[in-house]
Amino acid sequence: MKATNYPHRFVQSFWTINRSMLEHGFGWLNPECHLMSWVLSAHSLRANADELVLYTDSEGARILVDTLHLPYTDVVVCYDELNCPQAHWGIH
């Protein structure tokens, strides 16, 4: 297989479902474990990617970008008005 010189772009997404990331574990044991998983994941991906993009809502951007300063090269806040049944998004 021939190697390409295309940039590596990884994408993460997170919808808070209008819940506080500091009070809800989102399926994790507690909020602290959930946030630590984001830190490990974002830094691991960014170490191996030219670009790391986050698609989220305002609360996700506030915590993951503004508070934790995770190394995203781009942040797209597009889930604030998401009209999706929670069960269709993932584990909540």
Residue pairs with C-beta under 8 A, 6 or more apart in sequence:
7 50
7 51
8 48
8 49
8 50
8 51
9 49
9 50
9 51
9 52
9 53
10 45
10 46
10 48
10 49
10 51
10 52
10 53
11 52
11 53
11 54
11 55
12 41
12 42
12 45
12 52
12 53
12 54
12 55
13 54
13 55
13 56
13 79
14 38
14 54
14 55
14 56
14 57
14 60
14 64
15 56
15 57
15 60
15 79
15 82
15 84
15 89
16 26
16 56
16 57
16 59
16 60
16 79
17 86
17 89
17 92
18 57
18 59
19 26
19 59
20 59
21 31
21 34
21 35
21 59
21 60
21 63
21 64
22 31
22 63
23 31
24 31
24 34
25 31
25 33
25 34
26 34
26 91
26 92
27 34
27 91
27 92
28 34
28 37
35 63
35 68
38 64
38 68
38 70
39 68
39 70
42 52
42 64
42 70
42 71
42 72
43 70
43 71
45 52
46 52
46 71
46 72
50 73
51 73
51 74
52 71
52 72
52 73
53 72
53 73
53 74
53 75
53 76
54 60
54 61
54 64
54 65
54 70
54 72
54 74
54 75
54 76
55 76
55 78
55 79
56 64
56 75
56 76
56 77
56 78
56 79
57 77
57 78
57 79
57 80
57 82
58 77
58 80
60 77
60 79
61 75
61 77
64 70
64 72
65 72
65 75
86 92
